[in-house]
Amino acid sequence: MEAMPRVGGPSPAQPVHVAIIMDGNGRWARARGLPKIAGHRRGAEVVRKTVEAAADLGIAYLTLFGFSSENWNRSAEEVNDLMGLLRIYLRNEIAALHENGVRLNVIGERSRLPPDIVHLIDHAESKTAGNSRIVLNMALSYGGRGEIVSAARRLARDVAAGRLDPDDIDEEVFASRLFTADTPDPDLLIRTSGELRVSNFLLWQMAYTEFVFVDSYWPDFTRADFEAAVSEFQKRERRYGATVS
């Protein structure tokens, strides 16, 4: 995917790219005596509101951790429920995303997803490809370590085929083989549910990302929570390893 040109753009302190680990759907449901799928359904509703909030704030890229490579290890019932919810989202939400100028891009090992879902993803990406208000990266069947291994494998194949000199491999070349090629690294990571870890998410890309951890479960995450996280980011001094004179 090519980076989108933007007119005007955010202020210097505004994050260009926000990534979110949407955590706590199951615990939210359990606390209310509901099945897990109820938490996932509520979480999908929050996705819609969060995309709207990000677009209104002028965020250029929003990356949501929707389904990790490790999530395949959950019970077959829960995985089937999640795939069913994903189908519903891709069928029902794409028209609204398109109307609101959202460009959808799915990152991850989509070959592991059911073929009909891959078809829905391809259709959604094609339909929204010309939109430029905000890019929504949805991480599905995604794992940071797997992404790095995949990038290394692509480089190895290029070297073996004589298309690439090993001495020409630098950070920029390596990054060009990642799922997020041509997407800027996240400025801000938000994780809900009070957990303090990155859970194999965007490991290469978050070398200098600012983290904000929110105690709320994802189904309770609000526009105010999003704006508060952005406000906290704006207070941070980003030095990228340099010292202040």
HELIX and SHEET records of a PDB file:
HELIX    1   1 ASN A   25  ALA A   31  1                                   7    
HELIX    2   2 LYS A   36  ASP A   56  1                                  21    
HELIX    3   3 SER A   69  ASN A   73  5                                   5    
HELIX    4   4 ALA A   76  ASN A   92  1                                  17    
HELIX    5   5 ILE A   94  GLU A   99  1                                   6    
HELIX    6   6 ARG A  110  ARG A  112  5                                   3    
HELIX    7   7 PRO A  115  THR A  128  1                                  14    
HELIX    8   8 GLY A  144  ALA A  160  1                                  17    
HELIX    9   9 PRO A  166  ASP A  168  5                                   3    
HELIX   10  10 GLU A  171  ALA A  175  1                                   5    
HELIX   11  11 TRP A  218  ASP A  220  5                                   3    
HELIX   12  12 ARG A  223  LYS A  235  1                                  13    
SHEET    1   A 6 VAL A 102  ILE A 107  0                                        
SHEET    2   A 6 ILE A 134  TYR A 142  1                                        
SHEET    3   A 6 TYR A  61  SER A  68  1                                        
SHEET    4   A 6 HIS A  17  ILE A  21  1                                        
SHEET    5   A 6 LEU A 188  ARG A 191  1                                        
SHEET    6   A 6 GLU A 210  PHE A 213  1                                        
END                                                                             
